[in-house]
Amino acid sequence: MTSAADSHPASKVEPDPQLSPAYTRYALGLLVVVYVFNFIDRSILSILLQPIKEEFQVSDTALGFLSGIAFAALYTIIGIPIARWSDRGRRSSIIALAVLVWSGMTVATGFAASFFHLVLARIGVGIGEAGCSPPAHSLISDYFPSSKRATALAIYSLGIPIGGGIGYLAGGWIEQYFDWRTAFIVVGLPGVLLALIVRLTLKEPKRGQYDDPSAQAAQERTVKQVLQFMNGLKSFRHMALAASLHAFYGYGAGAFLAAFFIRSHKMDAGEVGTWFAAIACTAGVAGTFLGGYLADRLSKRDRRWYMWVPALGTVISIPFSFFLYLSSDPYVALALYFPGSILGGMYLGPTFAMTQTLVPASMRATAAAILLFSINMIGLGLGPQGVGILSDLLAPTFGVESLRYALLFTVVSFAAWSVTHYIFAARSLRSDLDSEVPPA
């Protein structure tokens, strides 16, 4: 499908008159705040894994299950029907309900009486968070034309490093001065107010307002039809696999990195949380924004830069990761983590933007959910689980350092694998962008 920006000049588009430039900036800002809370409630678990391990006396494999599959299984599965609802219903209301559900379940996590109860609460958080990104991606694509979409979605994705940073900071210090249960309760409660703000102030834009008019007239399609269309796009297949592999090592490392510094470098949770928050909110934010901004700028010369930017960022990050995990000095490791965080987030904006640009407006939320299904089932579900299993397998040989080598192998090998598929995606991107709109 040819994107609206490529075949229909912006001057021919009549944006929804209720959406002033000031309001679209507000709406994007509010969605960033929603995504920040999404990642606070999702990522706070990683800084709290060590005290949870000690209280419930569980293995790294069990912690990997709690961080990955327990959250990701229903998160990915329920995301598809929620996305279908988003392609027909009021997206702002769906997001408000999602915020309310995941915030309530985060509070419930703090009251878990057993490891099994903890698993159930994390499943509940995953169900709530499934209602965030598909409708948000769809809304952003109706707030901004395709020529600005990667930048807008990169700004939205700033919620990942900012939310992760706040989760690390709050979780680390609250656990150190109180306990891990209090940390979950404190970060979950503000979501109730945020849900109300979203419901009352987030406007619903005209669906597909920046798109080719022929695409706007397309009929609603079933999930099977959307899957068939997207599977026919070679660039999307490679891009989805590349992003999933990137997420595999990213979520795997994210789940256990704090535990690695606590175990191998003897740092306390508060100090680790402070360092991670500072890095996430500077390097992570810069890299996430830069990926989308560079892709939009460079794509004016060649649209394949939407795939080359994440490929280049990932390949440059590999040496930093290699030496990070081999360093015996915690502050050298943290210094290496800084550039790695800049480069590691550069894939988000271009990947999300191309998923939205490759499909007509009637498919967008479902397309986002299909991409996120792949990213989260492979990455979020299996990444932490894979690192946890590998750490336990290496423990008889390396003892407390088993986590160091599990992380080293996972990050370096899966990053290299991810790069190859971004390169393959670039080869067919231009032809897929120029393909015809699928028949109704």
N, C-alpha and C positions, 0 to 999 in steps of 0.2 A: 504493500500500500504506500502511495506517495503521501508524505506528511503534508499538512496544511501549509506549513511555512514554505515548503519546497514548490508547491504548485499553485497556491492561492495567496497572493500578496496580502499582507496585513491590512492594507488600506481597504480591501473589500470586505473585511470582517466587521460585523456590528456587535461589539461586546455588550453584555448585559448592562443596561444603564445603571442598575443599582450597585454595580461593583466599580467604584472609583479606584484610582491607583492607590489612594491612602487605605481604602478598605481591603484591597487585595494584599497589601503589605501587612495589615493587621491580621487578616485571616491566615496568611502564611506564618506569621509570628505565633499565633495561637496554636496552630498545628505543630510548630516546633516545640512549644511548651508541652503539648500533649505527648509528643514523642520522647521528650526529656523524661517525663514521668513514667512513660512506658519502660524506658531503659533503666531508670532508677530502680523500679520495682523488679525488673528482670535481672539486673546485674549485681544488685546488692548481695545476692547469694554467694558470689565468688569470694568476696572479702570475708565471708562468714563461714566458709567451708571448714576451716581448721577447728574452730570451737564446736561446730556441729559434729564433726568427725569424733572429737574427744568426748562429747556428751553421749552420743548414741553408739560409739565404738563400732564404726563401720569402715569398710575398705574404700580405697580410691575408686574401685569399680562401682560401688554403691553411690559414691559421691558423683561420679560421672553420669550415672543413671538419673540422679536427682537433678543435676544441672542440665542434662540433655534430653533424653527420651521422655522422662516424666513431664517435662514442660512442652516438648516439641510435638509429641504424638497427636494429641487432640488440637493443639495450636495449628498444626498444618492441615489436619483433616477438616476441621470446622471452618477453616479460613475460606474454603471454596464456596459452601452455601452462603456464608456471610457476604462474600464478594458478589454472588448472584443477586442477593438482596440489595447490595449497594448499587448494582447496575440498573435497578428498577426503583428503589426507594429513596428516602431522604438520608443522604450520607452523613450529614451533621448529627442527626439523631442517633444513628448507629454508632458513631464515634463516642458520643456522650454516654450511651449505655455501656459501651466497652470499657471506658475509663472507670465507671462506677463499679463494674464487676471485678476488674483486675485489682483495683485499689482495695476493695473489700476482702478479696482473697489474700492479698499481701498482708493485711492486718491479721487474718485468720492464721497465716503461717506462724506468726509469733506465739500462737496459743497451742501449737502442735504438741501433743503429749507423747508421741512416739515417732520413729522415723517413717512409719507407714502414714501417719497423719500428715507429716511434712510433705510426703509425696503427693497426697491428695490435694493439699493446699496449692502446691506448685502446678498441678494439673489445672486447678481452677484459675490460677493466674494466667496460664497459657490460653485457656478458653476465652477469657476476657480480652487479652491482648491480640487475639486473632481478628478482632473487629476494629483494629486501628489502621494499619497501613494500606490495605486494599482500597477502602473508601477515601483515605487521605490522598493517595496517589491519584485517584480519579478526580477528586476535587481540585488538586493543584493543577492537573492537566486542563481543567476548565477555567482556572484563574489566570493561566499564563499560556501564550502561544508556544509552539514547538521550538522556536529559536531561543527561547529563554527557559525551556523546561528542565534541561540538565542542571542549570544553575539553581533554579527554584527547588528541584528535588534534592540537590546537594545541600541547600540550606535546610530543608526539612530534615535531612539525614544528620544534621549537626546534633539532633537529639540523641544520637548514639553516643558520641564521645562526651557530650555534656552530661547526659543522664548517667552514663557509666562513671564519669568522674565524680559526680555528686553522690552516686551510690557507694563508690569506694570511700569517699571522705566521710560521709555520714555513717556508713556501716562500720568502718574501722574505729572511729572515735566513740560512737555510741556503745559498740561492743566492749571497748576497752574500759569505759567508765561505768557502764551498766551491764548489759548482756546482749547476746545476739537476738533474743526474742524482742526486746525493746526496740531494737533497730528496725525490725520489720513493721512494728506497730506505728512507729513515728513516721516512717516514709510513706506508709499506706494511707493514712488518714487524710492528708490534703487533697487526695484525688477526688473525694466527694464534692468539694467545692469546685474543682476544675471541671467536673462533669456538668455541673449546673451552668457554669460560664459558657461552655461549648454549646449546650442546648439552647441557651438564650441569645447568643451573639453570633454564632457561625451561620452565615447565609448560604443558601443552596444556589449555585450559579446555573445558568442555562447549560444543559449537557451538550458537549461537543461544539461549543460556540466558536472555537478557533479552528475548526476542522473543515475539510472539503465538504461542501453542501451535499454531495452525493453520498458521502460516508455518514452524514448526520441522518439521512433518510433510511439508512439500513435497518432492517428488522432485528429484533432481539434474537440472540442465538443461544442454543443450549451449551452447557459446559462441554459436551462432546464435540460440538461444532467449533467452539473456540480452541479446544485442544488440537483438533485436526488442522485448523488453520495455522496455529503457532508451530505445530510439529512440522509443517511444510516449509517453515522458514529456517533454513540451515544456519543462518547467523544466530537466531534465537536459541537453537539447540546448543550450539557451542558456547554462547554467552551464558546461558543458564547453568551449564555444567561448570564453566570457569568460575562463575560467582559462587556456586555451591562448594567447589573445592576450596575457594578462598575462605568461605564461611566455615568450612570444616576445620581448617587450622586456626582461623581467627577465634571462633567460639571455643575450640578446644584449649587454646592458649589462654583465652580470657577467663575461662572457668578455673584454671589452676595456677595462673601466674602469681597471684597473691600468695597462695599456699607454697609455691616454689620459693619466693623470697623469704617467707616466714620459716620454712624448713631449712633451706640450704644456706641462707644468709643471716639467719637468726634475727630478723627484724620483727618488730611487733606490729600488730594490725593497724594501730593508729598511724605509725610512720609510713607503712606501706600504702595505706589509704590516702595519705596526704600527697605522697609522691605521685601515685597513680592519678589522682584527681588533677594535680597540676599539669601532668603530661597530657591527659585526655582533653582538658579544657584549653590547651594551647596547641600542641602538636596535632592532636586528634581533630580538633575543630579546623585548623588550618588545612590539613590534608583532605578532609571531607569536602570542604568548600572548594579547594583548589582543583580537585578532580573534576567537578561539574563545570567550574568556570573555564578551565583549560579546554575541556571537551567542546563546550559551546563556541569558544573563540577559534580553536584550531579546525573545527569541523567546517568552517566557512571556506577553507581551502580544500579539505577532503573529509567526507563524512566518516571515513574509517578511523579517524582520530577518536571517535567514541569508544572504540575497542583498543586502540593503541595506547591511550592514556592509562587505563588500568593495567595493561600488560607491562608498560614501561615502569610504572610505579611499583608493581609487584616484584619485578626482576631486580630492581635496584635495592629493594628492601631485604633481599635474601642474605647478603653478607652481614648486615647489621644483626639480623636474627641469629645467624650462626655464632657470632662472637658473643652476643648477649648471653646465650645459654652456656657457653664454655667459660665465661669470665668467673674468676674466684672473688672478685671485688664487687660488692653490691652497688656501689656508686658508679663504677664503670658500666655495669649492666644497665643501670637506670639511664645513663648517658646514651647508651646504644638504643635503648627503648624509645628515646625521643624522636630521632629521625625515622625509625621504623614505624612509629605511630602516624607520622605525617604521610608516609608512603602507603601504609596499610589501608587507609580510608579512601583512597582516591578512586576505587572501583565503584563506589556506591552511586553517585550521581549519574555517571554515564550509563551504568547498567539499568537503573530504574527508568531513566529518560528514554532509552531505546526501547524498552519493553512497552512504554506508553505510546511511543511514536510509530512503532511497527503495526499497531492495531487501530481499527476505528473506535470512535467514542463509545459505541454500544458494547465493546468488549473490555474496556480498560480496567475496571475493578477486578474482573475475572482474570484478565491477563496478569495483573499484579499478584493476585492470589496464586496463580500457577507458578510464577517465578518464585514467590516466597515459599510455596510448598516445597519446591526443589531445594532452595537455599536452606530452609529451616529443617527439613527432614534429614538431608545429608549433613548440613553444617551444624545447626543447633542441636539436632537430635543425636547424631553419631560422633560429632567432634569431641565433646567432653567425654562421652562414653569410651571412645577409642583411646584417648590420652589416659583415662583412668585404668583401663584394662592393661595397656602397655606398661604403665607405671608399676602395677602389681606384678606383671610378668618379669620386669627387670629388677624388682626388689631383692630377690635372693642374691643377685650378683652385685648390685650397686647400693643396696640398703637405702638410707635416707635420700641419696642422690638419684634414685630411680626416676623421680619426677623430672629432674633436669634433662636426662637423656630421652625420656618419652616426649618431652616438649621439643627438644632439638630435632629429633627425627621427624615428628609430625609437621612442624612449621616449615622446615626447609624443603622436604620432599613434596608436600602438597602445594606450596607456593609455586614451585617450578612446574608442577603439573597444571596448575591453574593458568599460568602464562601461555602455555601451548594452545589452550582452547580459546583464549582471547585472540590470539593471532589467527587461528582458524576462523573465528567469527568475523574478523575484519575482512577476510577474503570474499565473503558473500554478502556483506552488509549493504553495499550500494545497490546490488540487484534486488535484494529483498525490500529495501525502501522504495524502489521504483516499481514494484510489482502491483498488480491490480487489486482494487478493493474486493474482498471476497463476496461472492453473490449472496443475496439475501435468501 
